[in-house]
Amino acid sequence: MADTSKLISAAVDQLRDELFGFCQSLVRIPSLPGEEQDAQLFIASKLEEVNLHVDILRSNRDELEDHPAFCDDGVSFADRVNVIGRWSGVSEDVNGNARSLILNGHVDVVPVGNLDLWDDSPWSGKIADGKLYGRGSCDMKSGIAAAIFAVKALQSVGFSPQKDVLIESVIGEESGGVGTLTSIVKGYRADAAIIMEPTRLMICPVQSGALTFRIKVPGQAAHASMKRSGVSAIEKFYPILDAINELERRRHQSFHHPLYEDPMGVAPIAFGTVKGGDWHSTVPNEVIVEGRYGVLPGESNEAAREILVETLGRVAAGDPWLKHNPPVLEWFEGQFESGETDVLEPIIPLLSNSHREILGSEPQLHGVPYGSDLRLFTNHGKMPAVLYGPGDVAHAHTVNEFIPLDEVLTCAKVLALTIYRTCGGSTL
């Protein structure tokens, strides 16, 4: 086994410069939501170059909107394509041990924000001090690249799998998962899936959910000099803020999961935007806040929503104004369920052993506090799935986003060895 690991590792090392150059080129192609096509066609070309059978899979609203996992992200479905490369199994699985495998990643990226805060263009693909910079470098174009070059390395040493290997490059993950949902609805399946999200090469078989919400808090406008004759919506938001922060604390105190090391950071509730008032000298008649509401592992979206509804109801019942003018709660855009794969599923020890052989250290198993496409595989595709990829999520969605390139190389080695151990095939 050690010889196999060394052979695969050496094969990936031979592709080091090409892998890094591909990552760099991919980062240089902007792929904001609804504008992913150029990046997808670039990936499709690479998959064809490594002799995979490539399907271009369109996400169509009319095929998805009635699905229980569909999230309407408000992005046009025109030209939103997913790319799936299939390395077909070539021989009979005599022992019955080989399994098919999906390697999944998303090409869509979040907006870049204030350009003045970036040291270089968000699309520069700059490489400095062993790091690749740019939007999507960490989350998660480099993970997709690692999967492609894992396959290329195995091909270079003459390996052919007994069971299919699928590389899925999908769109829309950041705002609801329409890409992976499309692949599931269209019938693309395997015995397990690895999603190359930035986990710092930790194995993450469980994710919390996240629900996007909006609360409209009513007030009563008045001239600021006549403040007492009006009702400030800003001031009426304060008890709601306090109650939700207390709700977050109580939810975490009553929950425990062995794969979460921060007991108070499993399913955060956070406000992202606050808009209130329309003039500095007017008592504001409305405040609108938007945020994300964490769903605990094992908790349904419906149960999580009901708790927030009850919390707002209690606040309103205790306030003379809100009792008759209750806040309005809306759920919109991303509605990510929680998801979990049993640690006894074969993909977990297979990936763990590959990590151990390549890195020479024990893998860490953790849960993540954010939503991902994992829950689509586990809850709706009925496939075990795990997050495992290069980069730190703390560097995603940020100014000067970056990824250590050596971590990308290591990930490609682990993925290649995992394909070899999972999918069966010729002995190296």
Secondary structure, 3 states (H helix, E strand, C coil): CHHHHHHHHHHHHHCHHHHHHHHHHHHCCCCCCCCCHHHHHHHHHHHHHCCCEEEEEECCHHHHCCCCCCCCCCCCCCCCEEEEEEECCCCCCCCCCCCCEEEEEECCCCCCCCHHHCCCCCCCCCEECCEEECCCHHHHHHHHHHHHHHHHHHHHCCCCCCCCEEEEEECCHHHCCHHHHHHHHCCCCCCCEEECCCECCCEEEEECEEEEEEEEEECECEEHHHHHHCECHHHHHHHHHHHHHHHHHHHHHCCCCCCCCCCCCCCCEEEEEEEECCCCCEECCEEEEEEEEEECCCCCHHHHHHHHHHHHHHHHHCCHHHHHCCCEEEEEEEEECCEECCCCCCHHHHHHHHHHHHHCCCCCEEEECCCCCHHHHHHCCCCCEEECCCCEHHHCCCCCCEEEHHHHHHHHHHHHHHHHHHHCCCCC
